[in-house]
Amino acid sequence: MTPNQPQYGGPNDIRDFQKETEDTLKAAKTQMNEVLDTITDRAREYGRYADETVQQNPWASVGVSFGVGVVMGALLMLAARR
């Protein structure tokens, strides 16, 4: 090592590190956007399916909703007594 050479790297090392960090961040953002797009598409599909099912079987949907409401109410009553 020469006396004028930096011991632990220099400005180029820092710039290289910044470049690598920016590239990694861009890749992570791209991957996150792809995942969010997939989740959004699936949520829309499930929403459409639920809407179609409720429109085809309205009384069954009312019955299921009533049953879920009764169960939730019973669980809340049990939790309130404790």
NUTILO-556754 format. One record per atom (N, C-alpha, C, O, CB): residue number from 1; chain; atom name; x, y, z. Coordinates in nm, 2 decimals. Glycine has a CB too. Layout:
BEGIN
(r NUM; 'A'; 'CA'; (X; Y; Z))
...
//
This chain:
BEGIN
(r 1; 'A'; 'N'; (0.09; -0.12; 0.00))
(r 1; 'A'; 'CA'; (0.00; 0.00; 0.00))
(r 1; 'A'; 'C'; (0.09; 0.12; 0.00))
(r 1; 'A'; 'O'; (0.19; 0.13; 0.07))
(r 1; 'A'; 'CB'; (-0.10; 0.00; 0.12))
(r 2; 'A'; 'N'; (0.05; 0.22; -0.08))
(r 2; 'A'; 'CA'; (0.13; 0.34; -0.09))
(r 2; 'A'; 'C'; (0.08; 0.44; 0.01))
(r 2; 'A'; 'O'; (-0.04; 0.43; 0.05))
(r 2; 'A'; 'CB'; (0.13; 0.40; -0.23))
(r 3; 'A'; 'N'; (0.16; 0.54; 0.05))
(r 3; 'A'; 'CA'; (0.11; 0.64; 0.15))
(r 3; 'A'; 'C'; (-0.01; 0.72; 0.11))
(r 3; 'A'; 'O'; (-0.09; 0.77; 0.19))
(r 3; 'A'; 'CB'; (0.23; 0.73; 0.19))
(r 4; 'A'; 'N'; (-0.02; 0.74; -0.02))
(r 4; 'A'; 'CA'; (-0.13; 0.83; -0.07))
(r 4; 'A'; 'C'; (-0.26; 0.75; -0.10))
(r 4; 'A'; 'O'; (-0.37; 0.81; -0.12))
(r 4; 'A'; 'CB'; (-0.09; 0.90; -0.20))
(r 5; 'A'; 'N'; (-0.26; 0.62; -0.09))
(r 5; 'A'; 'CA'; (-0.38; 0.54; -0.12))
(r 5; 'A'; 'C'; (-0.46; 0.53; 0.01))
(r 5; 'A'; 'O'; (-0.41; 0.50; 0.12))
(r 5; 'A'; 'CB'; (-0.34; 0.40; -0.17))
(r 6; 'A'; 'N'; (-0.59; 0.55; 0.00))
(r 6; 'A'; 'CA'; (-0.68; 0.54; 0.12))
(r 6; 'A'; 'C'; (-0.68; 0.40; 0.17))
(r 6; 'A'; 'O'; (-0.67; 0.30; 0.09))
(r 6; 'A'; 'CB'; (-0.82; 0.58; 0.09))
(r 7; 'A'; 'N'; (-0.68; 0.39; 0.30))
(r 7; 'A'; 'CA'; (-0.67; 0.26; 0.37))
(r 7; 'A'; 'C'; (-0.80; 0.17; 0.35))
(r 7; 'A'; 'O'; (-0.79; 0.05; 0.33))
(r 7; 'A'; 'CB'; (-0.63; 0.28; 0.51))
(r 8; 'A'; 'N'; (-0.91; 0.23; 0.37))
(r 8; 'A'; 'CA'; (-1.04; 0.16; 0.37))
(r 8; 'A'; 'C'; (-1.13; 0.19; 0.25))
(r 8; 'A'; 'O'; (-1.25; 0.18; 0.26))
(r 8; 'A'; 'CB'; (-1.11; 0.19; 0.50))
(r 9; 'A'; 'N'; (-1.07; 0.22; 0.14))
(r 9; 'A'; 'CA'; (-1.15; 0.25; 0.02))
(r 9; 'A'; 'C'; (-1.15; 0.40; 0.00))
(r 9; 'A'; 'O'; (-1.10; 0.48; 0.08))
(r 9; 'A'; 'CB'; (-1.29; 0.20; 0.04))
(r 10; 'A'; 'N'; (-1.22; 0.44; -0.10))
(r 10; 'A'; 'CA'; (-1.22; 0.58; -0.13))
(r 10; 'A'; 'C'; (-1.36; 0.62; -0.19))
(r 10; 'A'; 'O'; (-1.45; 0.55; -0.17))
(r 10; 'A'; 'CB'; (-1.11; 0.62; -0.23))
(r 11; 'A'; 'N'; (-1.36; 0.74; -0.25))
(r 11; 'A'; 'CA'; (-1.49; 0.78; -0.30))
(r 11; 'A'; 'C'; (-1.55; 0.69; -0.40))
(r 11; 'A'; 'O'; (-1.67; 0.68; -0.41))
(r 11; 'A'; 'CB'; (-1.47; 0.92; -0.37))
(r 12; 'A'; 'N'; (-1.47; 0.62; -0.48))
(r 12; 'A'; 'CA'; (-1.52; 0.52; -0.58))
(r 12; 'A'; 'C'; (-1.59; 0.41; -0.51))
(r 12; 'A'; 'O'; (-1.69; 0.36; -0.56))
(r 12; 'A'; 'CB'; (-1.41; 0.47; -0.67))
(r 13; 'A'; 'N'; (-1.54; 0.36; -0.40))
(r 13; 'A'; 'CA'; (-1.60; 0.25; -0.32))
(r 13; 'A'; 'C'; (-1.74; 0.30; -0.27))
(r 13; 'A'; 'O'; (-1.83; 0.22; -0.28))
(r 13; 'A'; 'CB'; (-1.51; 0.21; -0.20))
(r 14; 'A'; 'N'; (-1.75; 0.42; -0.23))
(r 14; 'A'; 'CA'; (-1.88; 0.47; -0.18))
(r 14; 'A'; 'C'; (-1.98; 0.48; -0.29))
(r 14; 'A'; 'O'; (-2.09; 0.45; -0.28))
(r 14; 'A'; 'CB'; (-1.86; 0.61; -0.10))
(r 15; 'A'; 'N'; (-1.93; 0.53; -0.40))
(r 15; 'A'; 'CA'; (-2.02; 0.55; -0.52))
(r 15; 'A'; 'C'; (-2.07; 0.41; -0.57))
(r 15; 'A'; 'O'; (-2.18; 0.39; -0.61))
(r 15; 'A'; 'CB'; (-1.95; 0.62; -0.63))
(r 16; 'A'; 'N'; (-1.97; 0.31; -0.57))
(r 16; 'A'; 'CA'; (-2.01; 0.18; -0.61))
(r 16; 'A'; 'C'; (-2.12; 0.12; -0.51))
(r 16; 'A'; 'O'; (-2.21; 0.06; -0.56))
(r 16; 'A'; 'CB'; (-1.89; 0.09; -0.61))
(r 17; 'A'; 'N'; (-2.10; 0.14; -0.38))
(r 17; 'A'; 'CA'; (-2.19; 0.10; -0.28))
(r 17; 'A'; 'C'; (-2.33; 0.16; -0.30))
(r 17; 'A'; 'O'; (-2.43; 0.10; -0.29))
(r 17; 'A'; 'CB'; (-2.14; 0.12; -0.14))
(r 18; 'A'; 'N'; (-2.33; 0.29; -0.33))
(r 18; 'A'; 'CA'; (-2.45; 0.36; -0.35))
(r 18; 'A'; 'C'; (-2.52; 0.31; -0.48))
(r 18; 'A'; 'O'; (-2.64; 0.29; -0.48))
(r 18; 'A'; 'CB'; (-2.43; 0.51; -0.37))
(r 19; 'A'; 'N'; (-2.45; 0.28; -0.58))
(r 19; 'A'; 'CA'; (-2.51; 0.23; -0.71))
(r 19; 'A'; 'C'; (-2.57; 0.09; -0.68))
(r 19; 'A'; 'O'; (-2.68; 0.07; -0.73))
(r 19; 'A'; 'CB'; (-2.40; 0.22; -0.82))
(r 20; 'A'; 'N'; (-2.50; 0.01; -0.61))
(r 20; 'A'; 'CA'; (-2.55; -0.13; -0.58))
(r 20; 'A'; 'C'; (-2.67; -0.12; -0.49))
(r 20; 'A'; 'O'; (-2.77; -0.19; -0.52))
(r 20; 'A'; 'CB'; (-2.44; -0.21; -0.51))
(r 21; 'A'; 'N'; (-2.67; -0.03; -0.40))
(r 21; 'A'; 'CA'; (-2.79; -0.01; -0.31))
(r 21; 'A'; 'C'; (-2.91; 0.04; -0.39))
(r 21; 'A'; 'O'; (-3.02; -0.01; -0.37))
(r 21; 'A'; 'CB'; (-2.75; 0.09; -0.20))
(r 22; 'A'; 'N'; (-2.89; 0.14; -0.48))
(r 22; 'A'; 'CA'; (-3.00; 0.19; -0.56))
(r 22; 'A'; 'C'; (-3.05; 0.08; -0.65))
(r 22; 'A'; 'O'; (-3.17; 0.07; -0.67))
(r 22; 'A'; 'CB'; (-2.95; 0.31; -0.64))
(r 23; 'A'; 'N'; (-2.96; 0.00; -0.71))
(r 23; 'A'; 'CA'; (-3.01; -0.11; -0.80))
(r 23; 'A'; 'C'; (-3.09; -0.21; -0.72))
(r 23; 'A'; 'O'; (-3.19; -0.26; -0.77))
(r 23; 'A'; 'CB'; (-2.89; -0.18; -0.86))
(r 24; 'A'; 'N'; (-3.05; -0.24; -0.60))
(r 24; 'A'; 'CA'; (-3.12; -0.34; -0.52))
(r 24; 'A'; 'C'; (-3.25; -0.28; -0.48))
(r 24; 'A'; 'O'; (-3.35; -0.35; -0.48))
(r 24; 'A'; 'CB'; (-3.04; -0.37; -0.39))
(r 25; 'A'; 'N'; (-3.26; -0.15; -0.44))
(r 25; 'A'; 'CA'; (-3.38; -0.09; -0.41))
(r 25; 'A'; 'C'; (-3.48; -0.09; -0.52))
(r 25; 'A'; 'O'; (-3.60; -0.11; -0.50))
(r 25; 'A'; 'CB'; (-3.36; 0.05; -0.36))
(r 26; 'A'; 'N'; (-3.43; -0.06; -0.64))
(r 26; 'A'; 'CA'; (-3.52; -0.06; -0.76))
(r 26; 'A'; 'C'; (-3.57; -0.20; -0.79))
(r 26; 'A'; 'O'; (-3.69; -0.21; -0.82))
(r 26; 'A'; 'CB'; (-3.44; -0.01; -0.88))
(r 27; 'A'; 'N'; (-3.49; -0.30; -0.77))
(r 27; 'A'; 'CA'; (-3.54; -0.43; -0.79))
(r 27; 'A'; 'C'; (-3.64; -0.47; -0.69))
(r 27; 'A'; 'O'; (-3.74; -0.54; -0.72))
(r 27; 'A'; 'CB'; (-3.42; -0.53; -0.79))
(r 28; 'A'; 'N'; (-3.62; -0.43; -0.57))
(r 28; 'A'; 'CA'; (-3.72; -0.46; -0.46))
(r 28; 'A'; 'C'; (-3.85; -0.39; -0.49))
(r 28; 'A'; 'O'; (-3.96; -0.45; -0.47))
(r 28; 'A'; 'CB'; (-3.66; -0.42; -0.32))
(r 29; 'A'; 'N'; (-3.84; -0.27; -0.53))
(r 29; 'A'; 'CA'; (-3.97; -0.19; -0.56))
(r 29; 'A'; 'C'; (-4.04; -0.26; -0.68))
(r 29; 'A'; 'O'; (-4.17; -0.27; -0.67))
(r 29; 'A'; 'CB'; (-3.94; -0.05; -0.60))
(r 30; 'A'; 'N'; (-3.97; -0.30; -0.78))
(r 30; 'A'; 'CA'; (-4.03; -0.37; -0.89))
(r 30; 'A'; 'C'; (-4.10; -0.50; -0.85))
(r 30; 'A'; 'O'; (-4.21; -0.53; -0.89))
(r 30; 'A'; 'CB'; (-3.93; -0.40; -1.00))
(r 31; 'A'; 'N'; (-4.03; -0.58; -0.77))
(r 31; 'A'; 'CA'; (-4.09; -0.70; -0.72))
(r 31; 'A'; 'C'; (-4.21; -0.68; -0.63))
(r 31; 'A'; 'O'; (-4.31; -0.75; -0.64))
(r 31; 'A'; 'CB'; (-3.98; -0.78; -0.64))
(r 32; 'A'; 'N'; (-4.20; -0.58; -0.55))
(r 32; 'A'; 'CA'; (-4.31; -0.54; -0.46))
(r 32; 'A'; 'C'; (-4.44; -0.50; -0.54))
(r 32; 'A'; 'O'; (-4.55; -0.54; -0.51))
(r 32; 'A'; 'CB'; (-4.27; -0.43; -0.36))
(r 33; 'A'; 'N'; (-4.41; -0.42; -0.64))
(r 33; 'A'; 'CA'; (-4.52; -0.38; -0.73))
(r 33; 'A'; 'C'; (-4.59; -0.50; -0.80))
(r 33; 'A'; 'O'; (-4.71; -0.50; -0.82))
(r 33; 'A'; 'CB'; (-4.48; -0.28; -0.83))
(r 34; 'A'; 'N'; (-4.51; -0.60; -0.84))
(r 34; 'A'; 'CA'; (-4.56; -0.72; -0.91))
(r 34; 'A'; 'C'; (-4.65; -0.80; -0.81))
(r 34; 'A'; 'O'; (-4.75; -0.84; -0.84))
(r 34; 'A'; 'CB'; (-4.45; -0.80; -0.96))
(r 35; 'A'; 'N'; (-4.60; -0.81; -0.69))
(r 35; 'A'; 'CA'; (-4.68; -0.88; -0.58))
(r 35; 'A'; 'C'; (-4.81; -0.81; -0.55))
(r 35; 'A'; 'O'; (-4.91; -0.87; -0.54))
(r 35; 'A'; 'CB'; (-4.59; -0.90; -0.45))
(r 36; 'A'; 'N'; (-4.80; -0.68; -0.54))
(r 36; 'A'; 'CA'; (-4.92; -0.60; -0.51))
(r 36; 'A'; 'C'; (-5.02; -0.61; -0.63))
(r 36; 'A'; 'O'; (-5.14; -0.62; -0.61))
(r 36; 'A'; 'CB'; (-4.89; -0.46; -0.48))
(r 37; 'A'; 'N'; (-4.97; -0.61; -0.75))
(r 37; 'A'; 'CA'; (-5.06; -0.63; -0.87))
(r 37; 'A'; 'C'; (-5.13; -0.76; -0.86))
(r 37; 'A'; 'O'; (-5.25; -0.77; -0.89))
(r 37; 'A'; 'CB'; (-4.98; -0.61; -1.00))
(r 38; 'A'; 'N'; (-5.05; -0.87; -0.83))
(r 38; 'A'; 'CA'; (-5.11; -1.00; -0.82))
(r 38; 'A'; 'C'; (-5.22; -1.01; -0.71))
(r 38; 'A'; 'O'; (-5.33; -1.06; -0.73))
(r 38; 'A'; 'CB'; (-5.00; -1.10; -0.79))
(r 39; 'A'; 'N'; (-5.19; -0.95; -0.60))
(r 39; 'A'; 'CA'; (-5.28; -0.95; -0.49))
(r 39; 'A'; 'C'; (-5.41; -0.87; -0.52))
(r 39; 'A'; 'O'; (-5.52; -0.92; -0.49))
(r 39; 'A'; 'CB'; (-5.22; -0.89; -0.36))
(r 40; 'A'; 'N'; (-5.39; -0.76; -0.59))
(r 40; 'A'; 'CA'; (-5.51; -0.68; -0.63))
(r 40; 'A'; 'C'; (-5.59; -0.75; -0.73))
(r 40; 'A'; 'O'; (-5.72; -0.75; -0.72))
(r 40; 'A'; 'CB'; (-5.46; -0.55; -0.69))
(r 41; 'A'; 'N'; (-5.53; -0.82; -0.82))
(r 41; 'A'; 'CA'; (-5.61; -0.90; -0.92))
(r 41; 'A'; 'C'; (-5.69; -1.01; -0.86))
(r 41; 'A'; 'O'; (-5.80; -1.03; -0.89))
(r 41; 'A'; 'CB'; (-5.52; -0.96; -1.03))
(r 42; 'A'; 'N'; (-5.62; -1.08; -0.76))
(r 42; 'A'; 'CA'; (-5.69; -1.19; -0.70))
(r 42; 'A'; 'C'; (-5.81; -1.14; -0.61))
(r 42; 'A'; 'O'; (-5.92; -1.20; -0.61))
(r 42; 'A'; 'CB'; (-5.59; -1.27; -0.61))
(r 43; 'A'; 'N'; (-5.79; -1.02; -0.54))
(r 43; 'A'; 'CA'; (-5.89; -0.96; -0.46))
(r 43; 'A'; 'C'; (-6.01; -0.93; -0.55))
(r 43; 'A'; 'O'; (-6.13; -0.95; -0.51))
(r 43; 'A'; 'CB'; (-5.84; -0.84; -0.38))
(r 44; 'A'; 'N'; (-5.99; -0.87; -0.67))
(r 44; 'A'; 'CA'; (-6.10; -0.84; -0.76))
(r 44; 'A'; 'C'; (-6.17; -0.96; -0.81))
(r 44; 'A'; 'O'; (-6.29; -0.97; -0.81))
(r 44; 'A'; 'CB'; (-6.04; -0.76; -0.88))
(r 45; 'A'; 'N'; (-6.09; -1.07; -0.84))
(r 45; 'A'; 'CA'; (-6.16; -1.20; -0.88))
(r 45; 'A'; 'C'; (-6.25; -1.25; -0.77))
(r 45; 'A'; 'O'; (-6.36; -1.29; -0.79))
(r 45; 'A'; 'CB'; (-6.05; -1.30; -0.92))
(r 46; 'A'; 'N'; (-6.20; -1.25; -0.64))
(r 46; 'A'; 'CA'; (-6.28; -1.30; -0.53))
(r 46; 'A'; 'C'; (-6.40; -1.21; -0.51))
(r 46; 'A'; 'O'; (-6.51; -1.26; -0.47))
(r 46; 'A'; 'CB'; (-6.19; -1.31; -0.40))
(r 47; 'A'; 'N'; (-6.38; -1.08; -0.52))
(r 47; 'A'; 'CA'; (-6.50; -0.99; -0.51))
(r 47; 'A'; 'C'; (-6.61; -1.02; -0.61))
(r 47; 'A'; 'O'; (-6.72; -1.02; -0.58))
(r 47; 'A'; 'CB'; (-6.45; -0.85; -0.52))
(r 48; 'A'; 'N'; (-6.56; -1.04; -0.74))
(r 48; 'A'; 'CA'; (-6.66; -1.07; -0.84))
(r 48; 'A'; 'C'; (-6.73; -1.21; -0.81))
(r 48; 'A'; 'O'; (-6.85; -1.22; -0.83))
(r 48; 'A'; 'CB'; (-6.59; -1.08; -0.98))
(r 49; 'A'; 'N'; (-6.65; -1.30; -0.77))
(r 49; 'A'; 'CA'; (-6.71; -1.43; -0.74))
(r 49; 'A'; 'C'; (-6.81; -1.42; -0.62))
(r 49; 'A'; 'O'; (-6.92; -1.48; -0.63))
(r 49; 'A'; 'CB'; (-6.60; -1.54; -0.70))
(r 50; 'A'; 'N'; (-6.78; -1.35; -0.52))
(r 50; 'A'; 'CA'; (-6.87; -1.33; -0.41))
(r 50; 'A'; 'C'; (-7.00; -1.26; -0.46))
(r 50; 'A'; 'O'; (-7.11; -1.29; -0.42))
(r 50; 'A'; 'CB'; (-6.80; -1.25; -0.29))
(r 51; 'A'; 'N'; (-6.98; -1.16; -0.54))
(r 51; 'A'; 'CA'; (-7.10; -1.08; -0.59))
(r 51; 'A'; 'C'; (-7.19; -1.17; -0.67))
(r 51; 'A'; 'O'; (-7.31; -1.17; -0.65))
(r 51; 'A'; 'CB'; (-7.05; -0.96; -0.67))
(r 52; 'A'; 'N'; (-7.13; -1.25; -0.76))
(r 52; 'A'; 'CA'; (-7.21; -1.34; -0.84))
(r 52; 'A'; 'C'; (-7.28; -1.45; -0.75))
(r 52; 'A'; 'O'; (-7.40; -1.48; -0.78))
(r 52; 'A'; 'CB'; (-7.12; -1.41; -0.94))
(r 53; 'A'; 'N'; (-7.21; -1.50; -0.65))
(r 53; 'A'; 'CA'; (-7.27; -1.60; -0.57))
(r 53; 'A'; 'C'; (-7.39; -1.54; -0.49))
(r 53; 'A'; 'O'; (-7.49; -1.60; -0.47))
(r 53; 'A'; 'CB'; (-7.17; -1.66; -0.47))
(r 54; 'A'; 'N'; (-7.37; -1.42; -0.44))
(r 54; 'A'; 'CA'; (-7.48; -1.36; -0.36))
(r 54; 'A'; 'C'; (-7.60; -1.33; -0.45))
(r 54; 'A'; 'O'; (-7.71; -1.34; -0.41))
(r 54; 'A'; 'CB'; (-7.43; -1.23; -0.29))
(r 55; 'A'; 'N'; (-7.57; -1.28; -0.57))
(r 55; 'A'; 'CA'; (-7.68; -1.25; -0.66))
(r 55; 'A'; 'C'; (-7.76; -1.38; -0.71))
(r 55; 'A'; 'O'; (-7.88; -1.38; -0.73))
(r 55; 'A'; 'CB'; (-7.63; -1.18; -0.79))
(r 56; 'A'; 'N'; (-7.69; -1.49; -0.72))
(r 56; 'A'; 'CA'; (-7.75; -1.62; -0.76))
(r 56; 'A'; 'C'; (-7.83; -1.68; -0.64))
(r 56; 'A'; 'O'; (-7.93; -1.75; -0.66))
(r 56; 'A'; 'CB'; (-7.65; -1.71; -0.81))
(r 57; 'A'; 'N'; (-7.78; -1.66; -0.52))
(r 57; 'A'; 'CA'; (-7.84; -1.73; -0.40))
(r 57; 'A'; 'C'; (-7.86; -1.62; -0.29))
(r 57; 'A'; 'O'; (-7.79; -1.63; -0.19))
(r 57; 'A'; 'CB'; (-7.75; -1.84; -0.35))
(r 58; 'A'; 'N'; (-7.95; -1.53; -0.31))
(r 58; 'A'; 'CA'; (-7.97; -1.42; -0.21))
(r 58; 'A'; 'C'; (-8.01; -1.48; -0.07))
(r 58; 'A'; 'O'; (-7.96; -1.43; 0.03))
(r 58; 'A'; 'CB'; (-8.07; -1.32; -0.26))
(r 59; 'A'; 'N'; (-8.10; -1.57; -0.07))
(r 59; 'A'; 'CA'; (-8.15; -1.62; 0.06))
(r 59; 'A'; 'C'; (-8.05; -1.70; 0.14))
(r 59; 'A'; 'O'; (-8.04; -1.69; 0.26))
(r 59; 'A'; 'CB'; (-8.28; -1.70; 0.05))
(r 60; 'A'; 'N'; (-7.97; -1.77; 0.07))
(r 60; 'A'; 'CA'; (-7.87; -1.85; 0.13))
(r 60; 'A'; 'C'; (-7.76; -1.75; 0.19))
(r 60; 'A'; 'O'; (-7.71; -1.78; 0.30))
(r 60; 'A'; 'CB'; (-7.80; -1.95; 0.03))
(r 61; 'A'; 'N'; (-7.74; -1.65; 0.12))
(r 61; 'A'; 'CA'; (-7.64; -1.54; 0.17))
(r 61; 'A'; 'C'; (-7.69; -1.48; 0.29))
(r 61; 'A'; 'O'; (-7.62; -1.45; 0.39))
(r 61; 'A'; 'CB'; (-7.62; -1.44; 0.06))
(r 62; 'A'; 'N'; (-7.82; -1.45; 0.30))
(r 62; 'A'; 'CA'; (-7.88; -1.39; 0.41))
(r 62; 'A'; 'C'; (-7.87; -1.49; 0.53))
(r 62; 'A'; 'O'; (-7.84; -1.45; 0.64))
(r 62; 'A'; 'CB'; (-8.03; -1.35; 0.39))
(r 63; 'A'; 'N'; (-7.90; -1.62; 0.51))
(r 63; 'A'; 'CA'; (-7.89; -1.72; 0.61))
(r 63; 'A'; 'C'; (-7.75; -1.73; 0.67))
(r 63; 'A'; 'O'; (-7.73; -1.74; 0.79))
(r 63; 'A'; 'CB'; (-7.94; -1.85; 0.56))
(r 64; 'A'; 'N'; (-7.65; -1.73; 0.58))
(r 64; 'A'; 'CA'; (-7.51; -1.75; 0.62))
(r 64; 'A'; 'C'; (-7.47; -1.62; 0.70))
(r 64; 'A'; 'O'; (-7.41; -1.63; 0.81))
(r 64; 'A'; 'CB'; (-7.42; -1.76; 0.50))
(r 65; 'A'; 'N'; (-7.51; -1.51; 0.66))
(r 65; 'A'; 'CA'; (-7.48; -1.38; 0.73))
(r 65; 'A'; 'C'; (-7.54; -1.38; 0.87))
(r 65; 'A'; 'O'; (-7.48; -1.34; 0.96))
(r 65; 'A'; 'CB'; (-7.53; -1.26; 0.65))
(r 66; 'A'; 'N'; (-7.67; -1.43; 0.87))
(r 66; 'A'; 'CA'; (-7.74; -1.43; 1.00))
(r 66; 'A'; 'C'; (-7.66; -1.53; 1.10))
(r 66; 'A'; 'O'; (-7.64; -1.50; 1.22))
(r 66; 'A'; 'CB'; (-7.88; -1.48; 0.99))
(r 67; 'A'; 'N'; (-7.62; -1.65; 1.05))
(r 67; 'A'; 'CA'; (-7.55; -1.74; 1.13))
(r 67; 'A'; 'C'; (-7.42; -1.69; 1.18))
(r 67; 'A'; 'O'; (-7.38; -1.71; 1.29))
(r 67; 'A'; 'CB'; (-7.53; -1.87; 1.05))
(r 68; 'A'; 'N'; (-7.35; -1.62; 1.09))
(r 68; 'A'; 'CA'; (-7.22; -1.57; 1.13))
(r 68; 'A'; 'C'; (-7.24; -1.46; 1.24))
(r 68; 'A'; 'O'; (-7.16; -1.45; 1.33))
(r 68; 'A'; 'CB'; (-7.14; -1.51; 1.01))
(r 69; 'A'; 'N'; (-7.35; -1.38; 1.22))
(r 69; 'A'; 'CA'; (-7.38; -1.28; 1.32))
(r 69; 'A'; 'C'; (-7.41; -1.33; 1.46))
(r 69; 'A'; 'O'; (-7.37; -1.28; 1.56))
(r 69; 'A'; 'CB'; (-7.49; -1.19; 1.27))
(r 70; 'A'; 'N'; (-7.48; -1.44; 1.46))
(r 70; 'A'; 'CA'; (-7.52; -1.51; 1.58))
(r 70; 'A'; 'C'; (-7.39; -1.56; 1.65))
(r 70; 'A'; 'O'; (-7.38; -1.55; 1.77))
(r 70; 'A'; 'CB'; (-7.62; -1.62; 1.56))
(r 71; 'A'; 'N'; (-7.31; -1.63; 1.57))
(r 71; 'A'; 'CA'; (-7.19; -1.68; 1.63))
(r 71; 'A'; 'C'; (-7.10; -1.57; 1.69))
(r 71; 'A'; 'O'; (-7.04; -1.58; 1.80))
(r 71; 'A'; 'CB'; (-7.11; -1.77; 1.52))
(r 72; 'A'; 'N'; (-7.08; -1.47; 1.61))
(r 72; 'A'; 'CA'; (-7.00; -1.35; 1.65))
(r 72; 'A'; 'C'; (-7.05; -1.29; 1.78))
(r 72; 'A'; 'O'; (-6.98; -1.26; 1.87))
(r 72; 'A'; 'CB'; (-6.98; -1.25; 1.54))
(r 73; 'A'; 'N'; (-7.19; -1.28; 1.78))
(r 73; 'A'; 'CA'; (-7.25; -1.22; 1.90))
(r 73; 'A'; 'C'; (-7.23; -1.31; 2.03))
(r 73; 'A'; 'O'; (-7.20; -1.26; 2.13))
(r 73; 'A'; 'CB'; (-7.40; -1.20; 1.88))
(r 74; 'A'; 'N'; (-7.24; -1.44; 2.01))
(r 74; 'A'; 'CA'; (-7.22; -1.53; 2.12))
(r 74; 'A'; 'C'; (-7.07; -1.52; 2.17))
(r 74; 'A'; 'O'; (-7.05; -1.53; 2.29))
(r 74; 'A'; 'CB'; (-7.25; -1.67; 2.08))
(r 75; 'A'; 'N'; (-6.98; -1.52; 2.07))
(r 75; 'A'; 'CA'; (-6.84; -1.51; 2.11))
(r 75; 'A'; 'C'; (-6.81; -1.38; 2.19))
(r 75; 'A'; 'O'; (-6.73; -1.37; 2.28))
(r 75; 'A'; 'CB'; (-6.75; -1.52; 1.99))
(r 76; 'A'; 'N'; (-6.87; -1.27; 2.14))
(r 76; 'A'; 'CA'; (-6.85; -1.14; 2.21))
(r 76; 'A'; 'C'; (-6.91; -1.14; 2.35))
(r 76; 'A'; 'O'; (-6.86; -1.08; 2.44))
(r 76; 'A'; 'CB'; (-6.91; -1.03; 2.13))
(r 77; 'A'; 'N'; (-7.03; -1.21; 2.36))
(r 77; 'A'; 'CA'; (-7.09; -1.22; 2.50))
(r 77; 'A'; 'C'; (-7.00; -1.30; 2.59))
(r 77; 'A'; 'O'; (-6.99; -1.26; 2.71))
(r 77; 'A'; 'CB'; (-7.23; -1.28; 2.49))
(r 78; 'A'; 'N'; (-6.94; -1.41; 2.54))
(r 78; 'A'; 'CA'; (-6.85; -1.49; 2.63))
(r 78; 'A'; 'C'; (-6.73; -1.41; 2.66))
(r 78; 'A'; 'O'; (-6.68; -1.42; 2.78))
(r 78; 'A'; 'CB'; (-6.81; -1.62; 2.55))
(r 79; 'A'; 'N'; (-6.68; -1.33; 2.57))
(r 79; 'A'; 'CA'; (-6.56; -1.25; 2.60))
(r 79; 'A'; 'C'; (-6.59; -1.14; 2.70))
(r 79; 'A'; 'O'; (-6.50; -1.10; 2.78))
(r 79; 'A'; 'CB'; (-6.50; -1.19; 2.47))
(r 80; 'A'; 'N'; (-6.71; -1.09; 2.69))
(r 80; 'A'; 'CA'; (-6.75; -0.97; 2.78))
(r 80; 'A'; 'C'; (-6.76; -1.02; 2.92))
(r 80; 'A'; 'O'; (-6.74; -0.95; 3.02))
(r 80; 'A'; 'CB'; (-6.87; -0.91; 2.73))
(r 81; 'A'; 'N'; (-6.80; -1.15; 2.94))
(r 81; 'A'; 'CA'; (-6.82; -1.20; 3.08))
(r 81; 'A'; 'C'; (-6.69; -1.23; 3.15))
(r 81; 'A'; 'O'; (-6.69; -1.24; 3.27))
(r 81; 'A'; 'CB'; (-6.91; -1.33; 3.07))
(r 82; 'A'; 'N'; (-6.59; -1.25; 3.07))
(r 82; 'A'; 'CA'; (-6.46; -1.28; 3.14))
(r 82; 'A'; 'C'; (-6.39; -1.17; 3.20))
(r 82; 'A'; 'O'; (-6.29; -1.18; 3.26))
(r 82; 'A'; 'CB'; (-6.37; -1.34; 3.04))
//
